[in-house]
Amino acid sequence: MVSLPFYVYGVFTAAVMFTAFMLLYSVRFDRRWVLAIAGWIMLQTGLGLSGFYTDFSSVPPRFLLMVAPPVILIAVGTLTAKGRKALDAMNERSLLMLHTVRVPVEFCLLWLWQTGMVPQVMTFEGRNFDIICGLTAPVVFYLVYVRKVAGAKTMLLWNAGCLLLLANIVIHAVLAAPTPFQRIAFDMPNVAIGYFPFNLLPAFLVPAVLLSHVVSLRSIMKARS
């Protein structure tokens, strides 16, 4: 991996720590969540440091081990009574503010592009507009929970729009990775996800953001039912 300025590691690490804190805060630092999140981050840290994810030629792609387990758990959580109970117990206000992490993450992607580790298409100077979600999250929080001049409809529209933006960057990131399934950015592929700590972006940050949207949407649906 190319040498990166210290602040890139610092900002990204702070983003991971902030996300973990907000997730745990939303469940009142439940011991089971603490162990699960800490264990997952430690596992992905070990795999990232070992160079396991730098082999992009394997089929199926190894990066599936980053994203598949948490996404499957989220899906199971929405399909089982016990899982839905756990999701509904999470503090949606805390999870709304968790989305602010998308701002520093977008700047990290910009810096990674400038050092040749991700393509421009994955930045806000390309086709990634996910930073909008991070910038608007405090505004939505203020309107819905402080001023109380907005409600479920605003939350629904905001979550739907942000999910589309999340899907947009995830699709571009997958198609830009130098795997047998690469379709774009052949001149500057997405290699950052193969290295620690940036493997924690698909392994932890993206699932955390997705989980936050799922919790919010479940709350909206329950309120309307």
Buried (B, 14 or more C-beta within 10 A) or exposed (E): EEEBEEEBBEBBEEBBEBBBBBBBBBBEEBEEBBEBBEEBBEEBBEBBEEEBBBEBEEEEBBBBBBBEBBBEBBEEBEEEEEBBEBBEEBBBBBBBBBBBBBBBBBBBBBBBBBBEBBBBBBBBEBBBBBBBBBEBBBEBBEBBEEEEEBEEEEBBEBBEBBBEBBEBBBEBBBBBBBBEEBEBBEEBBBBBBBBBBBBBBBBBBBBBBBBBBBBBBBBBEEEEE
